Amino acid sequence: MALRPTHELHKRRFSRNLGLGLTLAAFVALVFALTVVKVQRGDPMQGYDHVIQPQALPKGGGG
């Protein structure tokens, strides 16, 4: 059984898949870089855990 040459449609599909893969890889690299920068800066990372956080309350004695 002989192998048939690659059809033109497959070449176009491969180039689209390659472009989409590179775009996805660039997005993942961007998110990773932003995460690394945020961790290195030492910004406070607090999750919402359904408790009153004193630092989030407005300053002053009025109520």
N, CA and C atoms as an extended XYZ file, in Angstrom:
189
Properties=species:S:1:pos:R:3:atomname:S:1:resname:S:1:resid:I:1 pbc="F F F"
N         0.833       -1.171        0.000 N   MET     1
C         0.000        0.000        0.000 CA  MET     1
C         0.889        1.249        0.000 C   MET     1
N         0.724        2.057       -1.000 N   ALA     2
C         1.548        3.254       -1.161 CA  ALA     2
C         0.944        4.408       -0.357 C   ALA     2
N         1.808        5.223        0.170 N   LEU     3
C         1.351        6.401        0.891 CA  LEU     3
C         1.044        7.514       -0.100 C   LEU     3
N        -0.085        8.169        0.110 N   ARG     4
C        -0.458        9.263       -0.771 CA  ARG     4
C         0.218       10.549       -0.293 C   ARG     4
N         0.494       11.454       -1.212 N   PRO     5
C         1.096       12.734       -0.787 CA  PRO     5
C         0.107       13.529        0.066 C   PRO     5
N         0.651       14.404        0.903 N   THR     6
C        -0.171       15.216        1.800 CA  THR     6
C        -1.049       16.155        0.982 C   THR     6
N        -2.296       16.201        1.342 N   HIS     7
C        -3.237       17.057        0.635 CA  HIS     7
C        -3.034       18.509        1.064 C   HIS     7
N        -3.407       19.438        0.192 N   GLU     8
C        -3.243       20.867        0.465 CA  GLU     8
C        -4.054       21.295        1.687 C   GLU     8
N        -5.186       20.649        1.901 N   LEU     9
C        -6.027       20.961        3.062 CA  LEU     9
C        -5.291       20.661        4.368 C   LEU     9
N        -4.538       19.576        4.395 N   HIS    10
C        -3.794       19.229        5.600 CA  HIS    10
C        -2.675       20.229        5.886 C   HIS    10
N        -2.080       20.741        4.831 N   LYS    11
C        -1.029       21.754        5.024 CA  LYS    11
C        -1.609       23.023        5.630 C   LYS    11
N        -2.790       23.441        5.122 N   ARG    12
C        -3.425       24.637        5.690 CA  ARG    12
C        -3.847       24.394        7.124 C   ARG    12
N        -4.388       23.227        7.414 N   ARG    13
C        -4.834       22.910        8.774 CA  ARG    13
C        -3.641       22.889        9.727 C   ARG    13
N        -2.514       22.334        9.261 N   PHE    14
C        -1.323       22.301       10.107 CA  PHE    14
C        -0.841       23.711       10.433 C   PHE    14
N        -0.861       24.605        9.447 N   SER    15
C        -0.386       25.963        9.717 CA  SER    15
C        -1.322       26.679       10.698 C   SER    15
N        -2.621       26.434       10.596 N   ARG    16
C        -3.555       27.035       11.558 CA  ARG    16
C        -3.327       26.467       12.956 C   ARG    16
N        -3.148       25.155       13.032 N   ASN    17
C        -2.904       24.530       14.333 CA  ASN    17
C        -1.599       25.024       14.951 C   ASN    17
N        -0.602       25.203       14.120 N   LEU    18
C         0.684       25.713       14.615 CA  LEU    18
C         0.530       27.137       15.143 C   LEU    18
N        -0.198       27.972       14.408 N   GLY    19
C        -0.429       29.343       14.871 CA  GLY    19
C        -1.204       29.387       16.176 C   GLY    19
N        -2.236       28.551       16.275 N   LEU    20
C        -3.024       28.499       17.506 CA  LEU    20
C        -2.185       27.977       18.669 C   LEU    20
N        -1.347       26.983       18.408 N   GLY    21
C        -0.472       26.446       19.456 CA  GLY    21
C         0.526       27.478       19.949 C   GLY    21
N         1.087       28.239       19.029 N   LEU    22
C         2.037       29.286       19.426 CA  LEU    22
C         1.348       30.393       20.218 C   LEU    22
N         0.116       30.727       19.821 N   THR    23
C        -0.645       31.736       20.560 CA  THR    23
C        -0.947       31.253       21.970 C   THR    23
N        -1.351       30.013       22.094 N   LEU    24
C        -1.627       29.438       23.411 CA  LEU    24
C        -0.368       29.394       24.274 C   LEU    24
N         0.751       29.015       23.688 N   ALA    25
C         2.014       28.977       24.426 CA  ALA    25
C         2.423       30.378       24.894 C   ALA    25
N         2.202       31.387       24.045 N   ALA    26
C         2.524       32.765       24.433 CA  ALA    26
C         1.640       33.220       25.586 C   ALA    26
N         0.359       32.850       25.559 N   PHE    27
C        -0.548       33.218       26.654 CA  PHE    27
C        -0.123       32.552       27.961 C   PHE    27
N         0.230       31.286       27.906 N   VAL    28
C         0.685       30.572       29.107 CA  VAL    28
C         1.960       31.207       29.643 C   VAL    28
N         2.882       31.570       28.750 N   ALA    29
C         4.128       32.214       29.182 CA  ALA    29
C         3.848       33.571       29.829 C   ALA    29
N         2.883       34.323       29.290 N   LEU    30
C         2.530       35.617       29.865 CA  LEU    30
C         1.943       35.458       31.266 C   LEU    30
N         1.037       34.523       31.446 N   VAL    31
C         0.443       34.291       32.767 CA  VAL    31
C         1.511       33.832       33.754 C   VAL    31
N         2.403       32.960       33.309 N   PHE    32
C         3.481       32.488       34.184 CA  PHE    32
C         4.392       33.649       34.584 C   PHE    32
N         4.742       34.499       33.629 N   ALA    33
C         5.621       35.637       33.929 CA  ALA    33
C         4.956       36.594       34.911 C   ALA    33
N         3.681       36.873       34.714 N   LEU    34
C         2.974       37.756       35.653 CA  LEU    34
C         2.917       37.144       37.052 C   LEU    34
N         2.730       35.849       37.126 N   THR    35
C         2.697       35.173       38.425 CA  THR    35
C         4.053       35.259       39.114 C   THR    35
N         5.115       35.027       38.364 N   VAL    36
C         6.468       35.090       38.942 CA  VAL    36
C         6.759       36.498       39.438 C   VAL    36
N         6.397       37.513       38.672 N   VAL    37
C         6.644       38.901       39.084 CA  VAL    37
C         5.856       39.222       40.348 C   VAL    37
N         4.604       38.800       40.417 N   LYS    38
C         3.788       39.089       41.594 CA  LYS    38
C         4.353       38.401       42.832 C   LYS    38
N         4.809       37.176       42.700 N   VAL    39
C         5.365       36.453       43.838 CA  VAL    39
C         6.679       37.092       44.281 C   VAL    39
N         7.507       37.500       43.337 N   GLN    40
C         8.798       38.097       43.692 CA  GLN    40
C         8.642       39.469       44.338 C   GLN    40
N         7.614       40.218       43.941 N   ARG    41
C         7.395       41.534       44.550 CA  ARG    41
C         6.937       41.419       45.986 C   ARG    41
N         6.358       40.313       46.349 N   GLY    42
C         5.916       40.116       47.720 CA  GLY    42
C         4.595       40.778       48.033 C   GLY    42
N         3.785       41.047       47.027 N   ASP    43
C         2.469       41.629       47.268 CA  ASP    43
C         1.636       40.685       48.137 C   ASP    43
N         0.858       41.254       49.043 N   PRO    44
C         0.025       40.391       49.879 CA  PRO    44
C        -1.030       39.680       49.039 C   PRO    44
N        -1.061       38.378       49.184 N   MET    45
C        -2.052       37.577       48.469 CA  MET    45
C        -2.997       36.989       49.491 C   MET    45
N        -4.188       37.541       49.558 N   GLN    46
C        -5.158       37.082       50.544 CA  GLN    46
C        -6.380       36.548       49.825 C   GLN    46
N        -6.829       35.406       50.258 N   GLY    47
C        -8.036       34.845       49.690 CA  GLY    47
C        -9.249       35.272       50.494 C   GLY    47
N       -10.387       35.164       49.884 N   TYR    48
C       -11.631       35.493       50.574 CA  TYR    48
C       -12.078       34.263       51.333 C   TYR    48
N       -11.991       34.314       52.666 N   ASP    49
C       -12.307       33.136       53.474 CA  ASP    49
C       -13.480       33.382       54.415 C   ASP    49
N       -14.355       34.335       54.092 N   HIS    50
C       -15.589       34.598       54.838 CA  HIS    50
C       -15.350       34.996       56.293 C   HIS    50
N       -14.271       35.723       56.522 N   VAL    51
C       -14.003       36.252       57.858 CA  VAL    51
C       -13.726       37.748       57.716 C   VAL    51
N       -14.035       38.480       58.758 N   ILE    52
C       -13.764       39.923       58.740 CA  ILE    52
C       -12.260       40.124       58.849 C   ILE    52
N       -11.726       40.890       57.932 N   GLN    53
C       -10.303       41.193       57.943 CA  GLN    53
C       -10.127       42.625       58.428 C   GLN    53
N        -9.457       42.823       59.562 N   PRO    54
C        -9.335       44.168       60.127 CA  PRO    54
C        -8.683       45.171       59.188 C   PRO    54
N        -7.742       44.725       58.367 N   GLN    55
C        -7.059       45.657       57.466 CA  GLN    55
C        -7.980       46.126       56.338 C   GLN    55
N        -9.118       45.466       56.118 N   ALA    56
C       -10.044       45.863       55.068 CA  ALA    56
C       -11.114       46.832       55.575 C   ALA    56
N       -11.208       46.991       56.893 N   LEU    57
C       -12.216       47.888       57.458 CA  LEU    57
C       -11.779       49.336       57.282 C   LEU    57
N       -12.733       50.262       57.092 N   PRO    58
C       -12.356       51.676       56.950 CA  PRO    58
C       -11.787       52.215       58.271 C   PRO    58
N       -10.860       53.134       58.113 N   LYS    59
C       -10.236       53.733       59.294 CA  LYS    59
C       -11.201       54.721       59.949 C   LYS    59
N       -11.112       54.832       61.238 N   GLY    60
C       -11.955       55.795       61.959 CA  GLY    60
C       -12.883       55.076       62.924 C   GLY    60
N       -13.451       55.827       63.825 N   GLY    61
C       -14.282       55.233       64.860 CA  GLY    61
C       -15.773       55.295       64.574 C   GLY    61
N       -16.159       55.907       63.448 N   GLY    62
C       -17.583       56.033       63.158 CA  GLY    62
C       -18.197       54.685       62.832 C   GLY    62
N       -19.474       54.506       63.161 N   GLY    63
C       -20.051       53.202       62.907 CA  GLY    63
C       -21.411       53.331       62.477 C   GLY    63
